[in-house]
Amino acid sequence: MAASSQLPLTYSFGSFVLDPSSGELRRNGTRLKLQEQPFQVLLKLLEKAGSLVTREELQSTLWVADTFVDFDTGLNSAIKRLREALGDSADVPRYIETIPRRGYRFIAPINGTLPQGVAATEKSANILTLARLVAAALALLLAAAAGAFAVWLRSPLPSPQITGSTQLTWDGLIKGGLRTDGKSLYFGERRGGQYSSFQLPLSGGTPTALDSSSLGFLPADISPDGSQLLFVPHKMYALRATLRIMDLASASVRDIPGIESRSVAWAPGNNLIFAQGADLFIAGQDGSARRKLLTAPGIIDSARFSPDGTRIRMSVIDELKFVGDLYEARADGSGLHELLPGWHSVPQECCGTWTADGRYYVFQSFQRGSSKIWILPDAQSSLRKPPPTPVLLTTEPLNFYSPAPSRDGKKLFVMASQPRAELVRYDSSARQFLPFLSGISAGDVEASPDTHSYLFVRYPQQSLWRSRADGSEQVQLTSPALRVALPHWSPQGDRIAFSAQKSGRAWNIFLLPSAGGAAEQITFGAVADLDPAWSPDGKSLAFGQASSPDAPVRHSIQLLNLENHTATPLPGSDGLCCPRWSPDGRYLAAEKDSSFDQILLYDFSAQKWRVAVKGIGALGYFAFTRDSKSLLFDSQEVPDPFIYKLRIADFSFVPIVSLKDVTRFYGPFGAWSGIAPDGSPLIIRDTSNQEIYALDWRLP
């Protein structure tokens, strides 16, 4: 390489040393591979360190006169390779500074001394360099911010999570319909035979009764301004019921004329949205301007408008198959679709509600025998991509129900319980209910014809078991794949008939050897076949068959010949369900399915029906005594429920014991009652411990 005159021995800058005589550039002692043109450019800049070296000077250094070449491109390429070797940057230079449209300057100290010219103009150079640094830093920050924002948009939101909990109630009683106005909690609580509505401070304490005239009513919704509370009656068997509104400031209550529903909520414009079976309507507070919005593929429950008023979400339920899915529609009722298609193979979701800001939708889901609370971020209220599926908020061992987000978004109020039941028998001499079969958590109990054994259904698993009369030698007869109800021994004691459901399918009738073995499905109704009752000769079964899943569900009584497996309807049984065959074969008892407030008897000899019981409110289960002379039955959802005894001879009945102060366990078909071999009543007492909790949560 050609060397300039009067060169110093070496040039030292940073971690580099350039030796003009050897033509080498080293970094920390290691020789770097640098082409001749970049080397010559660096040497020229070092010779005039601190001063401008024009592009023309560098051109004459690199190429002799009359050389035909693209000088600009060649020089730019040499500068680029030189900066790469030095690890330098044109935007934030440490060694070589670009002087726009003029040339370049070496700006770093050489042999420990700042170059002449750079020192003379240090202040201005520093200012310029600082400006360049700031500009470069801003450019980098903007680029980084843009990249980070793009990544942020593409990345899913962090998962919401529960961070703490506080128990707010301590009475253990069954509750329902939890709502909040931001100042208090409102809920229903079962005390004896009916629900009453209560108010509770957000911090917890002793609940206060809301309205003594509204026994049997549950809170349904609170107006957006927090001034009015909607009530809906808790009537287990009633599809529709008159609504009420309470003014929370004055505690005055009024009925809403023209609207009968058990699912109602506030709608935009101070209107009401309510369901009647599979139909959803909107109307004014006074019931005027009623308009149908949509028809769903099942019974609608928990319909709610989004806070911005653009959408409606609801549960759509098949009450006989015990399945329910979440649906969404536009505010005008159009575009109805599943909210979470395919999320669960057997959907059991319900009771959803939005947070006040509309960013999240909270609901409960029942899977694998447990009810949990889930949260679904709303894609329409965030620029970021929400998680593709709901996020689990609560875990076992407690079951969680009725989520109610606080209006400030800081807490989630829930009901939580661990279901437990106790089988009890009414002892008339002691005048109290005492544990039966050691108080097992079971119901649907029946003694074998010889009274040596019992059948029962364990709660809450709903599996079928058999035991000795003293409760010993308990044997499970069905697998967890079947959900069992209402088992009955055959008159000969060798077979068991029962209703059962495979997950998400219709209830049907099964037969099982009493000694155990494989269960045989003997009916295949598409909707529901329930309540098998043996004929005295054991050759036939009577059962209730639902003909339509739509509300109101209609039943009829079918007689199934077990020899040829043919079923025929019992004359005059349309609208009747729940058959019970008297042991002597003379009568068949059934219940009116539309209101469950009448028991009728069919006389096989006369071939006619007669009303045996009516006028005392909703009726529950019933069973013949072993001598066929009496029928025990109970009333439910009335202020003073009783167990009664009906005398078949004259249809007179008398109360046996009040159930007003008994908390009963509710299974899939209501609160069960039965009869012991000695004729004494059996019921299931609810020993669950249900309370209200405030959950602290973190919502991204």
Beta strands, then each sheet from edge to edge (+ up, - down):
strand 1: 11-13
strand 2: 16-19
strand 3: 24-27
strand 4: 30-32
strand 5: 53-54
strand 6: 96-99
strand 7: 103-106
strand 8: 161-167
strand 9: 175-180
strand 10: 184-191
strand 11: 194-201
strand 12: 208-209
strand 13: 217-222
strand 14: 228-233
strand 15: 242-247
strand 16: 252-260
strand 17: 263-267
strand 18: 271-276
strand 19: 279-283
strand 20: 291-295
strand 21: 299-305
strand 22: 311-318
strand 23: 323-330
strand 24: 337-338
strand 25: 349-354
strand 26: 360-367
strand 27: 370-377
strand 28: 391-392
strand 29: 399-405
strand 30: 411-417
strand 31: 421-427
strand 32: 432-435
strand 33: 442-447
strand 34: 453-458
strand 35: 463-468
strand 36: 475-476
strand 37: 482-489
strand 38: 495-502
strand 39: 507-513
strand 40: 520-521
strand 41: 528-534
strand 42: 540-546
strand 43: 555-561
strand 44: 566-569
strand 45: 576-581
strand 46: 587-592
strand 47: 598-603
strand 48: 608-614
strand 49: 618-624
strand 50: 630-636
strand 51: 642-647
strand 52: 652-658
strand 53: 666-667
strand 54: 670-671
strand 55: 673-675
strand 56: 681-686
strand 57: 691-698
sheet 1: 1+ 2- 3+ 4-
sheet 2: 5+ 7- 6+
sheet 3: 8+ 57- 30+ 29-
sheet 4: 9+ 10- 11+ 12-
sheet 5: 13+ 14- 15+ 16-
sheet 6: 17+ 18- 19+ 20-
sheet 7: 21+ 22- 23+ 24-
sheet 8: 25+ 26- 27+ 28-
sheet 9: 32+ 31- 56+ 55-
sheet 10: 33+ 34- 35+ 36-
sheet 11: 37+ 38- 39+ 40-
sheet 12: 41+ 42- 43+ 44-
sheet 13: 45+ 46- 47+ 48-
sheet 14: 49+ 50- 51+ 52-
sheet 15: 53+ 54-
end
